[in-house]
Every structure is written in structure tokens, then in C-alpha cells.
Amino acid sequence: MYTKRIEPLQSRILIALLLFTVFPICGFGKKKNVPPPVMDSIQAARFMDSIHRLYLNEVDFIIDRIENTYISGRRGMSDEEWNRRAAIVRDKAVHANNRWEYVYACRYLNLLKDDAHFKFPDEGMFNREGFFTENDSVFPLWVQTWKDGTVYNVKDYTGVVPPHARILSVNGRSAREMALENRSIAPGEEVYAMAWMNADCEAGSRSWPNFANYLFMEKMKAPFEVVYVRQGNHRPDTVTLKALTRQEKHISYRKEDKHDVKESRGFPRKPITYQNVGDGIGVLSINSFWGKRWAAMLLFGKDWRYKRLLRRAMRRIDRDNIKDLIIDVSLNGGGMTDNIYYTLDYFTDRPIEMNSVYHVTDNNRELIQTN
């Protein structure tokens, strides 16, 4: 058998190459814990300027889409008011220092759209992409706002601020001014926002249009210095509150208020109820435009129960010779479209044709705008 002889010098060279391969040295190995390049103030400013230009370009594109592509984008808003609101959106975008702040700034686009059916940017929720986390530190109060923006405490989950106390300020900022701004940028028209924020139940901890999440996205952090006035008193009190994690607040809410929330939202109630209150006055409560029967809807796409309940209620109204009918939809969370038209047919001179309602798509948008 023939074996090639390796000279001593060659052996040393091979050993050295092997060592270089197994144990990289002299700068050829993978760098570890290498600090990022240090930018001076001018370089940092230029970098942030480029990021802010990207933010601004994106916001400008969306503003243009709302104004010129979305049906009735301005909804009767004057040039002066439109430009004022657009300037606020742009200002929020260019002052965002990171992705999180920019996403939170996008909610100011609601100043322009004024329509809850316009899905961008969030459909009312920021939790979809994990922008809200269980460990977020949030304001521990559940508050309601009055029509003029006055903020009242409903419940302090830390047990410090008494119920019905009027909140004057949080960390030096007027609670009333913040509540009014929060209402103006809630998804949908202001009446809808008012109903949402002044509901008789705590808004979900994952849903952003509540007061606590407004403070969170405005970067207001604990400790919270709260100035308030007790009910029946005029002397302000000041208290410092610690934050709760979003999960802690949500758990407390579920344990203590979940049943009341369901009841107040009409969930366990019948879809349609009728009551004769006397003197020719009746109250028709429509708590849902859906008969709450899943099987028929899932299997056949129909909802026979709702129509049956409505017919039964209307027959009783006729028998009772009701002259003044109060229709209460305050707890109605929506339902099936054909049930809405079926209901309207009882209160209009002639049936409403569903075909007269346009379904807007990219293909017929220009035609609808023309008409």
C-alpha cells in the first residue's frame, strides 16, 4: 500500500490552517457584542428627519385617500376646518419618535374621517398587532365624561378616589380637555363616541377609546397625580395613584363588573320587548336586530325568529290602540341588515327597497360619486 509522506514543515502548516478553521482569530471570527456605530447629533437629526419624512409621506397618502377616494370623505367639512385637522394629524406624525408612537398617532386620522365604518387604522382596536400588552401600566380609574367633557370617577380599582368624584386634572393636564380631545378622535361620529365613553359599563381594557388608554398613548405614566373634588364638596383633593397593569385591571373588571356589563348591554335580554305604560303610550325595545338563533343563521342565512317577535309585538300594539310609541334602541348592538329594513317597513308609507342601497366597490365608486 502506498502512503504519501508528509514533511515536518508541511505538517506544521496544516496544523496552523486547521486551528484557523476551528478557532477563528485575528478578526475573521464572528463579532460579538459589537456596539452600534455612534452617530453625532447632526447624523442623528438627519436620521430622524428621514424617518419623519416617511411617516409624513404615509400620512399624506392616507389623507388624500380619505378626501378624494372615500365616498363623501369630508362629510361637509369646510376647507378651513379640514386643513386645521389635517395639520394636527401631520404634526402628530412628525413628532413620533418610534414605531409605537407613530401607530398611536395614527388614531388622529379619525379627526378627518368621522365615520366608524372606515376601517383604517384600527377598527377601534390596537390590540390586534400587540401594541397593547398585558404588562402595560395603565391609569387605574374607570371614568365617565359628561356632555361638556367633565370627567367623573365611576370606580377606582385601587380603592382611593371615591365614586362620583369629579376629576379635575391628571399629572397637571386638564381632565376635561383630554376627555374632549379623546372624544374627537374616537372611531365614529362624536355622538357615537359620547355613548361609548359615557356608557354604564367599563370600556374593554383592550379597546383604545377609553380614558385610561388615551393617557397611555399620550405617554402619561405613573405615578398619577390626580386632583379631584368629592361629590357635594368644592375643596379639591390631591392623591397620587400607582398604576395597574392592563391585565390586573382587566381581571378586576371581569370579577367585579362583568355581569353588570352584560346586563347593561342588553345581551341576556330578548331581542324585542313591548310594554303598554298606559294613556295610549307604548314602549317597543329593540335590543338587537337579530333573533339570537345561531342555527338558522348559520345553516340558512335567515333569521325567522326576529320577524316573528316583531310581528307579535306589532299586533299587540295595534290591539292596545297605542297612539304614541316610544322605540328604544339604546342597547341595540346591531344585527342583520334585512331585519333593519323589515322593521322600517312598519314605520314608512311604503316598503323600502334594499336594491336602492348601493354597494360601493372600486369598480362602481366613480359612478356613485357622479350620481
C-alpha positions in Angstrom: 0.0 0.0 0.0 1.4 3.4 -1.0 1.4 6.1 1.6 2.4 9.7 0.9 4.9 11.0 3.4 4.2 14.4 4.9 7.3 16.5 5.7 7.5 18.2 9.2 7.1 21.8 7.7 4.0 20.7 5.8 2.6 19.2 9.0 3.0 22.5 10.9 1.3 24.4 8.1 -1.6 22.0 8.0 -2.0 22.2 11.8 -2.0 26.0 11.7 -4.6 26.1 9.0 -6.8 23.7 11.0 -6.5 25.9 14.0 -7.6 29.0 12.0 -10.6 27.0 10.8 -11.7 25.6 14.1 -10.8 28.7 16.3 -11.1 31.8 14.1 -8.8 34.6 15.3 -7.3 37.8 14.0 -10.6 39.4 13.2 -12.0 36.6 11.0 -14.4 35.1 13.5 -17.9 36.3 14.2 -18.0 39.6 16.0 -19.7 39.5 19.4 -21.2 42.4 21.4 -20.1 44.9 18.8 -21.7 48.3 19.7 -23.7 50.0 17.0 -22.0 52.9 15.2 -22.2 56.1 17.2 -23.9 59.0 15.5 -23.2 62.6 16.3 -26.1 65.0 16.8 -26.1 66.0 13.2 -26.2 62.4 11.9 -28.9 61.5 14.5 -31.0 64.5 13.4 -30.7 63.6 9.8 -31.7 60.0 10.5 -34.8 61.1 12.4 -35.6 63.6 9.7 -35.6 60.8 7.1 -37.9 58.6 9.4 -40.3 61.5 9.9 -40.4 62.2 6.2 -41.5 58.6 5.7 -44.2 59.0 8.4 -45.4 62.2 6.8 -45.5 60.8 3.3 -47.6 57.9 4.5 -50.0 60.1 6.4 -50.3 62.5 3.4 -51.2 59.5 1.2 -53.9 58.4 3.7 -55.3 61.9 4.0 -55.5 62.1 0.2 -57.3 58.7 0.1 -59.9 59.8 2.6 -60.5 63.1 0.9 -60.5 62.0 -2.8 -61.3 58.3 -2.9 -63.5 57.6 0.1 -67.2 58.4 -0.6 -68.0 61.8 0.9 -64.7 61.9 2.7 -65.1 65.4 4.1 -68.7 64.9 5.1 -69.5 68.6 4.7 -66.3 69.8 6.4 -65.1 73.3 5.3 -61.7 73.9 3.8 -60.6 75.7 6.9 -61.7 73.0 9.3 -60.3 70.2 7.1 -56.9 71.9 6.9 -56.8 72.6 10.6 -57.5 68.9 11.4 -55.1 67.7 8.7 -52.4 69.9 10.3 -52.9 68.2 13.7 -52.5 64.7 12.1 -49.3 65.7 10.3 -47.9 67.3 13.5 -48.5 64.1 15.5 -46.8 62.1 12.8 -43.6 64.1 12.6 -43.2 64.2 16.4 -43.4 60.4 16.7 -40.0 59.1 17.9 -40.6 55.4 17.2 -42.9 53.0 15.5 -45.2 52.7 18.6 -45.7 56.4 18.9 -46.4 56.7 15.2 -49.0 54.0 15.3 -50.7 55.7 18.3 -50.5 59.0 16.3 -52.5 57.4 13.5 -55.6 57.5 15.6 -55.7 61.2 15.0 -56.8 60.4 11.4 -60.2 59.9 13.0 -60.4 63.7 13.1 -60.8 63.5 9.3 -62.9 60.5 8.6 -65.7 60.9 11.2 -67.1 57.5 10.2 -66.8 54.3 12.2 -67.3 52.2 9.0 -64.0 53.4 7.6 -61.8 50.6 8.8 -58.4 52.2 8.9 -56.3 52.4 11.0 -57.6 50.1 13.7 -61.3 49.4 13.7 -61.2 50.8 17.2 -58.7 48.4 18.5 -54.9 48.5 18.8 -54.5 45.1 20.4 -54.6 43.2 17.0 -50.8 43.7 16.4 -49.8 43.5 20.0 -49.4 47.3 20.6 -51.2 46.8 23.9 -49.7 44.2 26.2 -50.7 42.6 29.5 -47.9 44.3 31.3 -48.7 47.9 30.2 -49.0 50.3 33.1 -52.4 52.0 32.9 -54.5 54.5 34.7 -56.4 52.6 37.5 -59.7 54.6 37.2 -62.8 53.9 35.2 -64.3 57.3 34.4 -67.3 58.7 32.5 -67.5 62.0 30.7 -70.4 64.4 30.7 -71.5 66.3 27.6 -69.3 69.3 28.3 -66.3 67.0 28.9 -66.5 66.9 32.7 -64.9 63.7 34.0 -66.4 61.7 36.9 -64.9 58.7 38.6 -67.1 55.6 38.5 -64.6 53.2 40.1 -61.0 53.4 41.3 -59.6 49.9 41.1 -57.1 50.9 43.8 -59.9 52.0 46.2 -58.6 55.5 46.8 -60.7 58.0 44.8 -64.4 57.9 45.9 -67.2 57.2 43.4 -68.8 60.2 41.7 -65.8 62.4 42.4 -65.1 65.0 39.7 -61.6 64.6 38.2 -60.0 68.0 37.6 -56.6 67.0 36.3 -54.1 64.2 35.9 -50.4 64.9 36.1 -51.1 68.6 35.6 -53.2 68.2 32.5 -56.9 69.2 32.5 -59.0 66.1 32.5 -61.8 67.9 30.7 -59.6 69.0 27.8 -58.2 65.5 27.5 -61.7 63.9 27.5 -62.9 66.3 24.8 -59.8 65.5 22.6 -60.3 61.8 23.2 -63.9 62.1 22.1 -63.0 64.0 19.0 -60.6 61.2 17.8 -62.7 58.2 18.8 -63.7 56.0 15.8 -67.0 57.3 14.5 -69.1 60.4 14.9 -68.9 62.3 18.2 -72.4 61.2 19.3 -71.2 57.6 19.0 -68.0 58.4 20.9 -70.0 60.1 23.6 -72.2 57.0 24.0 -69.1 54.8 24.1 -67.2 56.8 26.7 -70.2 57.6 28.8 -71.6 54.0 28.8 -72.9 52.5 32.0 -70.1 49.8 31.8 -66.4 49.9 31.7 -64.9 50.0 28.2 -62.8 46.9 27.5 -59.2 47.3 28.6 -58.0 46.3 25.1 -60.2 48.9 23.4 -58.4 52.2 22.9 -61.1 54.9 23.0 -61.3 54.9 26.8 -59.7 57.5 29.1 -57.0 55.2 30.5 -55.8 54.2 27.1 -55.8 57.8 25.9 -53.4 58.6 28.8 -51.3 55.6 27.9 -50.9 56.6 24.2 -50.2 60.2 25.2 -47.2 58.8 27.2 -48.6 59.8 30.6 -47.0 57.4 33.1 -47.4 56.6 36.8 -47.3 57.8 39.4 -50.5 59.6 38.6 -51.2 62.8 40.5 -54.9 63.2 40.4 -56.7 66.3 41.5 -60.4 65.7 42.2 -63.5 67.1 44.0 -65.7 64.9 46.1 -69.4 64.9 45.4 -71.1 67.7 47.4 -67.8 69.4 48.1 -65.9 72.2 46.5 -62.5 71.7 48.0 -60.0 70.0 45.7 -58.1 66.9 47.0 -54.9 65.6 45.5 -53.8 62.0 45.6 -51.0 60.0 44.0 -52.1 56.7 42.4 -49.9 53.8 41.4 -50.5 52.2 38.0 -52.1 48.8 37.4 -51.0 46.5 34.7 -53.5 46.1 31.9 -54.1 42.5 32.9 -54.6 43.4 36.6 -57.3 45.9 35.6 -58.9 43.5 33.2 -59.1 40.7 35.8 -60.7 43.1 38.4 -63.1 44.2 35.8 -64.1 40.7 34.9 -64.5 39.6 38.5 -66.5 42.6 39.7 -68.3 44.1 36.8 -68.7 41.5 34.0 -72.3 40.5 34.9 -73.4 44.1 35.2 -71.8 44.8 31.8 -73.7 42.1 30.1 -76.9 43.1 31.6 -76.4 46.8 30.7 -75.5 45.9 27.1 -78.8 44.0 26.7 -77.0 40.7 26.0 -79.3 38.5 28.1 -82.4 40.4 27.1 -84.9 39.4 24.5 -84.3 40.9 21.1 -87.7 42.6 21.1 -89.9 43.5 24.1 -93.1 45.6 24.3 -94.8 47.3 27.2 -98.0 49.3 27.5 -97.4 52.0 30.0 -100.9 53.5 29.8 -102.5 56.6 28.4 -102.1 55.3 24.9 -98.3 55.2 25.3 -96.2 52.1 24.5 -92.5 51.3 24.6 -91.0 49.0 22.0 -87.5 48.0 23.0 -85.4 46.6 20.1 -82.2 45.3 21.9 -80.9 43.5 18.8 -81.6 43.3 15.0 -81.1 39.6 15.3 -83.3 36.9 16.8 -80.4 35.2 18.7 -80.8 31.9 17.0 -77.4 30.7 15.6 -78.7 27.6 13.8 -81.0 29.2 11.3 -78.5 32.0 10.5 -75.5 29.6 10.1 -77.4 27.0 8.1 -79.8 29.1 6.0 -78.6 32.7 6.4 -82.1 33.5 7.6 -83.4 34.8 10.9 -87.1 33.9 11.2 -87.3 34.5 15.0 -86.7 38.2 14.8 -89.5 38.7 12.3 -91.8 36.5 14.4 -91.1 38.5 17.6 -91.6 41.8 15.8 -94.9 40.8 14.2 -96.1 39.6 17.6 -95.2 42.9 19.2 -96.8 45.0 16.5 -100.1 43.0 16.8 -100.2 43.8 20.5 -99.5 47.5 19.7 -102.5 47.5 17.4 -104.7 45.7 19.9 -103.8 48.2 22.6 -104.6 51.1 20.3 -101.3 52.8 21.1 -101.2 56.4 19.9 -97.6 57.3 20.9 -95.0 54.7 20.5 -91.5 55.0 22.0 -88.9 52.9 20.2 -85.9 52.2 22.4 -82.7 51.1 20.6 -80.3 52.4 23.3 -79.0 48.8 24.0 -79.0 47.7 20.4 -75.7 46.4 19.2 -76.7 45.8 15.6 -77.7 42.7 13.7 -78.8 41.6 10.3 -79.4 44.2 7.6 -82.6 42.6 6.2 -84.1 42.8 9.7 -83.5 46.5 9.9 -85.4 47.0 6.6 -88.1 44.7 7.8 -88.5 46.9 10.9 -88.5 50.1 8.9 -91.3 48.8 6.7 -93.7 49.1 9.7 -93.0 52.8 10.1 -92.8 54.1 6.5 -95.6 54.8 4.0 -94.2 52.3 1.5 -91.7 49.5 1.7 -88.0 50.3 1.5 -86.3 48.6 -1.4 -83.0 47.1 -0.4 -81.9 47.4 -4.0 -81.9 51.2 -3.8 -78.9 51.0 -1.4 -75.6 50.9 -3.3 -72.8 48.6 -2.5 -69.7 50.6 -3.1 -66.7 48.8 -4.7 -63.7 50.0 -6.6 -65.5 49.3 -9.9 -68.5 51.4 -9.3 -67.1 54.1 -6.9 -66.7 56.8 -9.6 -70.3 56.2 -10.9 -71.7 56.5 -7.4 -69.8 59.7 -6.8 -71.2 61.1 -10.1 -74.7 60.2 -9.2 
